[in-house]
């Protein structure tokens, strides 16, 4: 059976070993991403809100093959932490993988627990500033653009946005 690049990426993603934690963010070990989701367990994740020098926020649309929130708009690059990876390492990796941004300073905005039936994570929130070109990972990101933070709130009434990254946005705005 032939798989598209997105399907192959999704299968590889489901098989990745990710950090498994308890309700207090204590590391318990690692599991595949698919097993963690299927069992309703908690993983570690990171979010990076990318701004330009004018203060506009990079929003992007997730690919249709994503396990969670396919086709939704997202205010942050990010994802699950690999087994043995710390929050800052994961944030730098995800920012480079999804948007092609590397070598920028990451500002730490803290952590939060997101507890929805299909998405249970302890997440760290970072922000960065970038005025260069974006290089999108096509298996994960359909399109991206910078918009004002006020425009995000307008779009929330019209377009689906990822609820976990919206919590990250609120944490970032609060610090």
Secondary structure, DSSP 8 states (H G I E B T S, - for coil): ----HHHHHHHHHHHSEEEEE-TT--EEEEEEHHHHHHTT-EEEEEEEEEE-TTS-EEEEEE-TT-SSSTT-EESSEEEE-BTT--HHHHHHHHHHHHH---S---EEEEEEEEEETTEEEEEEEEEEE--S-----TTTEEEEEEE-HHHHHHHTTTS-B-HHHHHHHHHHHT-
